[in-house]
Amino acid sequence: MATKIKIGFLLFPDLTQLDLTGPYEVFARFPEVEIFLIWKNREPVPSRGGIAIVPTTAFAECPQLDLICIPGGPGTDALLTDEETLAFVRKQAKAARYVTSVCTGALLLGAAGLLAGKRAATHWTAMEFLPQFGAIPVDERVVIDGKLITGGGVTAGIDFALTAVAALAGERVARGIQLSMEYDPKPPFDSGHPKCAEPKLVEGFKAWAAKSQAARAEKVRQAAAKLAPDAG
């Protein structure tokens, strides 16, 4: 009997649930897979918007994963200086076949010291922060650099997961999963990224998000400063 591939998603309060549930749906259709939802304990974790997700394992109990995925969301900010979480991610990353993220989960990989010299994607609002972790920002839906696979913002999580399945089991398996999900996106509006959205819409969003963006910038600064001695 084939050994099941172990895939784990980090949970944390105030995560964007689609960053997790989109890729989860892809991986759940993958044959011979075991999926773990991981947090510090097994208490339900409230996502952004209020949907609670129940962890299936805690940090201390989690087996070595073949693929670890860090979703994004506002809650990533608090984790950028959370040593318990960063230590868990570093430990898993050492032996994992693939180290991955969706959206602003890339910032947590950066804070863990895993992006130095690596090409990486994240949500468009967070691209400016990647260089502080030594990463090379790439404005793509999915970016592969060695065993690092990073996805862009939120909906790019499905693209990321299909890419990861192709890496694990071949393109034909990934194509079959895409077909089974009827993943054939044709959005009703051409405004999903600043490069295609109306400039006024982009500026309006930036103004609305300015306060949270400033708070994130400070957290990134603190996290990057902690890495500086190691970098030298």
C-alpha positions as CSV (number, residue, x, y, z in Angstrom):
1,M,0.0,0.0,0.0
2,A,1.4,3.4,-1.0
3,T,2.4,5.8,1.8
4,K,0.0,8.7,2.0
5,I,1.3,12.1,1.3
6,K,1.0,14.3,4.4
7,I,-0.2,17.9,3.7
8,G,-0.7,20.4,6.5
9,F,-2.3,23.8,6.7
10,L,-1.4,26.2,9.4
11,L,-4.5,27.6,11.2
12,F,-4.6,30.9,13.1
13,P,-7.2,33.4,14.2
14,D,-8.4,35.9,11.6
15,L,-7.1,33.9,8.6
16,T,-8.8,34.3,5.2
17,Q,-10.7,31.0,5.0
18,L,-10.6,30.8,1.2
19,D,-6.8,30.9,1.3
20,L,-7.2,27.5,3.1
21,T,-10.4,26.0,1.8
22,G,-9.7,26.6,-1.9
23,P,-6.4,24.6,-1.8
24,Y,-8.0,22.2,0.7
25,E,-10.7,21.2,-1.8
26,V,-8.0,20.5,-4.4
27,F,-5.8,18.4,-2.1
28,A,-8.8,16.5,-0.7
29,R,-9.4,15.1,-4.2
30,F,-5.8,14.0,-4.5
31,P,-5.4,10.2,-4.1
32,E,-3.5,8.8,-1.1
33,V,-3.4,12.0,0.9
34,E,-3.7,12.8,4.6
35,I,-4.5,16.4,5.4
36,F,-3.8,18.1,8.8
37,L,-5.2,21.4,10.1
38,I,-2.7,22.6,12.6
39,W,-2.7,25.1,15.4
40,K,-1.2,25.5,18.9
41,N,-4.1,23.6,20.3
42,R,-7.3,21.9,19.2
43,E,-9.7,24.7,20.0
44,P,-11.8,26.0,17.1
45,V,-10.1,28.8,15.3
46,P,-12.2,31.8,14.1
47,S,-11.4,32.8,10.5
48,R,-11.9,36.3,9.1
49,G,-15.6,36.8,8.9
50,G,-16.4,34.4,11.7
51,I,-16.3,30.8,10.2
52,A,-14.7,28.6,12.8
53,I,-12.3,25.9,11.7
54,V,-11.4,23.0,14.0
55,P,-7.8,21.9,14.1
56,T,-7.1,18.2,13.7
57,T,-3.7,18.4,15.4
58,A,-1.6,20.7,17.5
59,F,2.0,21.8,16.9
60,A,3.4,19.3,19.4
61,E,1.5,16.3,17.8
62,C,2.0,17.1,14.2
63,P,4.0,14.5,12.1
64,Q,6.5,15.6,9.6
65,L,4.7,16.9,6.6
66,D,5.5,16.4,2.9
67,L,3.9,19.8,2.2
68,I,3.2,22.6,4.6
69,C,1.0,25.5,3.5
70,I,0.6,28.9,5.2
71,P,-2.6,30.7,4.3
72,G,-2.9,34.4,4.6
73,G,-5.2,37.0,6.1
74,P,-5.1,39.8,8.7
75,G,-4.1,37.3,11.3
76,T,-0.7,36.7,9.8
77,D,0.4,40.1,11.2
78,A,0.4,38.9,14.8
79,L,2.3,35.8,13.8
80,L,5.2,37.6,12.2
81,T,6.8,37.9,15.7
82,D,5.2,34.8,17.3
83,E,8.3,32.7,18.1
84,E,6.2,29.5,18.8
85,T,4.6,29.6,15.4
86,L,7.8,30.6,13.6
87,A,9.7,27.7,15.2
88,F,7.1,25.2,14.2
89,V,7.2,26.4,10.6
90,R,11.0,26.3,10.5
91,K,11.1,22.8,11.9
92,Q,8.6,21.5,9.4
93,A,10.2,23.3,6.5
94,K,13.6,21.6,7.0
95,A,12.4,18.2,5.9
96,A,9.3,19.0,3.9
97,R,9.3,18.3,0.2
98,Y,7.5,21.5,-0.5
99,V,7.1,24.7,1.6
100,T,4.2,26.8,0.4
101,S,1.9,29.7,1.1
102,V,-1.1,31.5,-0.2
103,C,-1.6,35.3,-0.2
104,T,0.0,37.0,2.8
105,G,1.1,33.6,4.2
106,A,4.3,34.4,2.3
107,L,5.1,37.1,4.9
108,L,5.1,34.4,7.6
109,L,7.6,32.3,5.5
110,G,9.7,35.5,5.3
111,A,9.6,36.1,9.0
112,A,10.7,32.5,9.5
113,G,13.7,33.2,7.4
114,L,12.6,31.0,4.5
115,L,12.5,33.5,1.7
116,A,16.0,34.9,1.6
117,G,17.1,34.9,-2.1
118,K,13.9,33.3,-3.2
119,R,11.4,34.4,-5.8
120,A,8.0,34.6,-4.2
121,A,4.4,35.8,-4.8
122,T,1.9,37.2,-2.4
123,H,-1.2,39.4,-2.4
124,W,-0.6,42.6,-4.4
125,T,-0.9,44.8,-1.3
126,A,1.9,42.9,0.4
127,M,4.4,42.7,-2.5
128,E,6.3,45.7,-1.2
129,F,7.1,43.9,2.0
130,L,8.8,40.8,0.5
131,P,12.2,42.5,-0.1
132,Q,12.5,43.2,3.7
133,F,12.8,39.4,4.1
134,G,15.3,39.1,1.3
135,A,12.8,37.8,-1.2
136,I,12.4,38.7,-4.8
137,P,8.8,39.7,-5.5
138,V,7.2,38.2,-8.6
139,D,3.8,39.4,-9.8
140,E,2.4,36.0,-10.8
141,R,-0.5,33.8,-9.6
142,V,2.0,31.0,-8.7
143,V,5.7,31.1,-8.3
144,I,8.0,28.1,-7.9
145,D,11.6,28.4,-6.7
146,G,13.0,25.0,-5.7
147,K,10.9,23.5,-3.1
148,L,9.2,26.8,-2.4
149,I,5.8,27.4,-4.0
150,T,4.0,30.6,-3.3
151,G,0.5,31.7,-4.5
152,G,-0.8,35.2,-5.0
153,G,-3.9,36.6,-3.3
154,V,-6.8,34.5,-2.0
155,T,-8.3,33.0,-5.2
156,A,-4.8,32.1,-6.5
157,G,-4.8,29.4,-3.8
158,I,-6.6,27.1,-6.2
159,D,-4.0,27.7,-8.9
160,F,-1.3,27.1,-6.4
161,A,-2.8,23.8,-5.2
162,L,-3.2,22.5,-8.7
163,T,0.4,23.4,-9.4
164,A,1.5,21.6,-6.3
165,V,-0.5,18.5,-7.2
166,A,1.2,18.5,-10.6
167,A,4.6,18.6,-8.9
168,L,3.6,15.8,-6.6
169,A,1.9,13.4,-9.0
170,G,2.0,14.8,-12.5
171,E,0.0,17.2,-14.7
172,R,-2.6,14.6,-15.7
173,V,-3.7,14.1,-12.1
174,A,-3.9,17.9,-11.6
175,R,-5.9,18.3,-14.8
176,G,-8.3,15.6,-13.6
177,I,-8.9,17.4,-10.3
178,Q,-9.4,20.7,-12.1
179,L,-12.0,19.1,-14.3
180,S,-13.8,17.4,-11.3
181,M,-14.0,20.9,-9.6
182,E,-15.2,22.6,-12.8
183,Y,-12.5,25.2,-12.2
184,D,-13.1,27.2,-15.3
185,P,-13.1,30.8,-14.0
186,K,-14.6,33.6,-16.0
187,P,-15.1,36.5,-13.6
188,P,-17.9,38.9,-14.3
189,F,-15.6,41.9,-14.0
190,D,-12.1,42.6,-15.1
191,S,-11.0,44.2,-11.8
192,G,-9.2,41.5,-9.9
193,H,-5.8,43.1,-9.9
194,P,-4.4,46.7,-10.0
195,K,-3.0,46.1,-13.5
196,C,-6.6,45.7,-14.9
197,A,-8.8,47.5,-12.4
198,E,-9.8,51.2,-12.8
199,P,-7.2,53.5,-11.2
200,K,-9.9,55.2,-9.1
201,L,-11.0,51.8,-7.7
202,V,-7.4,50.9,-6.8
203,E,-6.8,54.2,-5.1
204,G,-10.1,53.9,-3.2
205,F,-9.1,50.5,-1.9
206,K,-5.7,51.7,-0.9
207,A,-7.2,54.6,1.1
208,W,-9.6,52.2,2.8
209,A,-6.8,49.8,3.7
210,A,-4.2,52.5,4.7
211,K,-4.5,52.0,8.4
212,S,-4.1,48.2,8.3
213,Q,-1.3,48.5,5.8
214,A,0.6,50.8,8.1
215,A,0.1,48.3,11.0
216,R,1.3,45.5,8.8
217,A,4.4,47.5,7.7
218,E,5.4,47.9,11.4
219,K,5.0,44.2,12.1
220,V,7.1,43.4,9.0
221,R,9.7,45.8,10.2
222,Q,9.9,44.1,13.6
223,A,10.1,40.7,12.1
224,A,12.7,41.6,9.6
225,A,14.8,43.3,12.3
226,K,14.9,40.0,14.2
227,L,16.3,38.2,11.1
228,A,19.0,40.8,10.6
229,P,21.6,39.3,12.9
230,D,21.2,35.9,11.2
231,A,21.6,37.5,7.8
232,G,24.9,39.1,8.9
